[in-house]
Amino acid sequence: MKGVVELGGPQLGLTAEEAKDLCSNLDRVYANISADALSQPFHPPLPHCLSDKRAKQGHYFAYYPPHASDKTPGDHISSRLRRQFSVLHLSAQEEFPASIVLVPSWGASWENGTMQYLDDMLADVKRKKSISIHESALMAISAGGPAGFRLYNDHPDRFPCYVSLASGPPQAIVPLLKEDLRFS
């Protein structure tokens, strides 16, 4: 990430000062990730995600804020690759400190992710933590975006909104998008 900023700052529309500030912030985030105790016994999901054998159970990362309960809002985030749990943990602490954040692991891309996978995550949270998440926003990053647009369009009653980061809807779904959807 820093290499892109340092080498491609002008192409990204960044001034030298903005690139320097962004690199300083990235250094801070990477230092926090390295120091995060939760990342120490980290087991990456890639063997699960890329296995050619059908998994007997799913996999997801979860962040639970202190004192999480049935009233705690939830966010589902689908992503192309889940790099480290500590990235999720630190991001959640900074950006969604009062929300439960669930990140599904599904292949190398979440393009074919399903509502059933999300429902299974919610059921697992209820089983393991005795917490029922009643309202959850849907957020997708990068290659998870197309699945997010599809799932939100098919199940708009399940999510108050859909946030897509670094992704847009596939051209085939654009004419099919319902008019009353809320996008960010």
C-alpha positions as CSV (number, residue, x, y, z in Angstrom):
1,M,0.0,0.0,0.0
2,K,2.8,2.4,0.9
3,G,4.6,1.6,-2.3
4,V,1.5,2.6,-4.4
5,V,1.3,5.9,-2.4
6,E,5.0,6.6,-2.6
7,L,5.4,5.7,-6.3
8,G,2.0,6.6,-7.7
9,G,1.0,9.6,-5.6
10,P,0.6,11.9,-8.6
11,Q,-1.4,9.3,-10.5
12,L,-3.7,9.0,-7.4
13,G,-4.1,12.8,-7.3
14,L,-2.1,13.2,-4.2
15,T,0.3,16.1,-3.5
16,A,3.7,15.2,-2.1
17,E,2.6,16.5,1.3
18,E,-0.7,14.4,1.1
19,A,1.3,11.3,0.1
20,K,3.7,11.9,3.0
21,D,0.8,12.3,5.5
22,L,-0.9,9.1,4.2
23,C,2.3,7.1,4.5
24,S,2.7,8.3,8.1
25,N,-0.8,7.2,8.9
26,L,-0.1,3.9,7.2
27,D,3.0,3.4,9.3
28,R,0.9,4.0,12.4
29,V,-1.8,1.5,11.3
30,Y,0.8,-1.1,10.4
31,A,2.6,-0.6,13.7
32,N,-0.7,-1.1,15.6
33,I,-1.4,-4.3,13.6
34,S,2.1,-5.6,14.5
35,A,1.6,-4.8,18.1
36,D,-2.0,-6.1,18.3
37,A,-2.0,-9.2,20.6
38,L,-5.0,-10.7,18.7
39,S,-2.8,-11.1,15.6
40,Q,-0.1,-13.1,17.4
41,P,-1.6,-16.6,17.2
42,F,-3.2,-15.8,13.8
43,H,-4.3,-18.6,11.6
44,P,-5.0,-17.3,8.1
45,P,-8.2,-18.6,6.4
46,L,-6.6,-19.1,2.9
47,P,-6.3,-22.9,3.3
48,H,-10.0,-23.0,4.1
49,C,-10.9,-20.4,1.3
50,L,-8.8,-22.1,-1.4
51,S,-9.4,-25.7,-0.6
52,D,-10.7,-27.9,-3.4
53,K,-12.6,-30.0,-0.8
54,R,-16.1,-29.0,0.4
55,A,-15.8,-27.6,3.9
56,K,-17.8,-29.2,6.6
57,Q,-18.3,-25.8,8.3
58,G,-17.9,-22.2,7.2
59,H,-15.4,-19.7,8.4
60,Y,-15.6,-16.0,9.3
61,F,-13.8,-13.4,11.4
62,A,-15.7,-11.6,14.1
63,Y,-15.1,-8.4,16.1
64,Y,-17.2,-8.0,19.3
65,P,-17.1,-4.7,21.1
66,P,-16.9,-4.7,24.9
67,H,-20.3,-5.5,26.4
68,A,-21.9,-6.7,23.1
69,S,-25.6,-7.6,23.4
70,D,-28.7,-8.1,21.4
71,K,-28.9,-4.3,21.0
72,T,-25.5,-4.0,19.5
73,P,-25.6,-3.2,15.8
74,G,-24.0,-5.6,13.3
75,D,-22.1,-5.2,10.1
76,H,-21.3,-7.9,7.6
77,I,-18.3,-7.1,5.5
78,S,-17.4,-9.2,2.5
79,S,-13.9,-8.8,1.1
80,R,-11.8,-10.2,-1.7
81,L,-9.1,-11.4,0.8
82,R,-9.1,-11.2,4.5
83,R,-5.4,-10.3,5.2
84,Q,-5.3,-10.5,9.0
85,F,-7.8,-10.6,11.7
86,S,-5.9,-7.8,13.4
87,V,-6.7,-5.5,10.5
88,L,-10.4,-6.2,11.0
89,H,-10.0,-5.8,14.8
90,L,-8.1,-2.5,14.6
91,S,-10.4,-1.1,11.9
92,A,-13.5,-2.1,13.8
93,Q,-12.1,-0.5,17.0
94,E,-11.5,2.7,15.1
95,E,-14.4,2.9,12.7
96,F,-17.1,0.7,14.2
97,P,-16.3,0.6,18.0
98,A,-19.9,-0.1,19.1
99,S,-20.7,-2.7,16.3
100,I,-20.3,-6.4,15.9
101,V,-18.4,-6.8,12.7
102,L,-18.5,-10.2,10.8
103,V,-16.2,-10.9,7.8
104,P,-17.1,-14.1,5.9
105,S,-14.4,-16.2,4.3
106,W,-15.4,-17.7,1.0
107,G,-13.0,-18.7,-1.7
108,A,-10.5,-16.2,-3.1
109,S,-13.5,-13.9,-3.9
110,W,-16.9,-13.4,-2.3
111,E,-18.4,-13.0,-5.8
112,N,-20.7,-16.0,-5.3
113,G,-21.4,-15.4,-1.6
114,T,-24.9,-16.2,-0.4
115,M,-27.5,-15.0,2.0
116,Q,-27.3,-18.5,3.5
117,Y,-23.6,-17.9,4.4
118,L,-24.6,-14.7,6.1
119,D,-27.5,-16.3,7.9
120,D,-25.2,-19.1,9.1
121,M,-22.8,-16.6,10.5
122,L,-25.6,-14.9,12.5
123,A,-26.8,-18.3,13.8
124,D,-23.3,-19.1,14.8
125,V,-22.9,-15.8,16.7
126,K,-26.2,-16.5,18.5
127,R,-25.1,-20.1,19.4
128,K,-21.6,-19.1,20.5
129,K,-22.3,-15.7,22.1
130,S,-26.0,-15.8,22.9
131,I,-26.4,-12.6,20.9
132,S,-29.1,-12.2,18.2
133,I,-28.2,-9.5,15.7
134,H,-31.5,-7.9,14.7
135,E,-30.3,-5.2,12.3
136,S,-27.1,-5.3,10.3
137,A,-25.7,-3.1,7.5
138,L,-24.1,-4.8,4.6
139,M,-20.7,-3.6,3.5
140,A,-18.4,-5.0,0.8
141,I,-14.9,-4.3,-0.3
142,S,-13.3,-4.8,-3.7
143,A,-14.3,-8.1,-5.4
144,G,-16.9,-8.6,-2.7
145,G,-18.9,-5.7,-4.1
146,P,-20.8,-7.5,-6.8
147,A,-22.1,-10.1,-4.3
148,G,-23.1,-7.2,-2.0
149,F,-25.1,-5.5,-4.8
150,R,-26.8,-8.8,-5.7
151,L,-27.6,-9.7,-2.1
152,Y,-28.9,-6.3,-1.1
153,N,-31.0,-6.1,-4.3
154,D,-32.5,-9.5,-3.6
155,H,-33.0,-9.0,0.2
156,P,-33.4,-5.2,0.7
157,D,-35.6,-5.9,3.8
158,R,-32.6,-7.6,5.5
159,F,-30.3,-4.5,5.5
160,P,-31.0,-0.8,6.2
161,C,-28.3,0.1,3.6
162,Y,-25.4,-1.2,1.6
163,V,-21.9,0.3,1.6
164,S,-19.6,-0.6,-1.3
165,L,-15.9,0.3,-1.0
166,A,-13.7,0.2,-4.1
167,S,-16.3,-1.6,-6.1
168,G,-19.3,-0.9,-8.3
169,P,-22.3,-3.0,-9.5
170,P,-21.8,-5.4,-12.4
171,Q,-23.4,-3.8,-15.6
172,A,-25.8,-6.7,-15.8
173,I,-27.4,-5.9,-12.4
174,V,-27.7,-2.2,-12.9
175,P,-31.0,-2.3,-14.7
176,L,-32.3,-4.8,-12.1
177,L,-31.6,-2.7,-9.1
178,K,-34.7,-1.7,-7.1
179,E,-35.4,2.0,-6.9
180,D,-35.8,2.3,-3.1
181,L,-32.3,0.9,-2.2
182,R,-29.9,2.9,0.0
183,F,-26.3,2.9,-1.2
184,S,-23.2,4.6,0.2
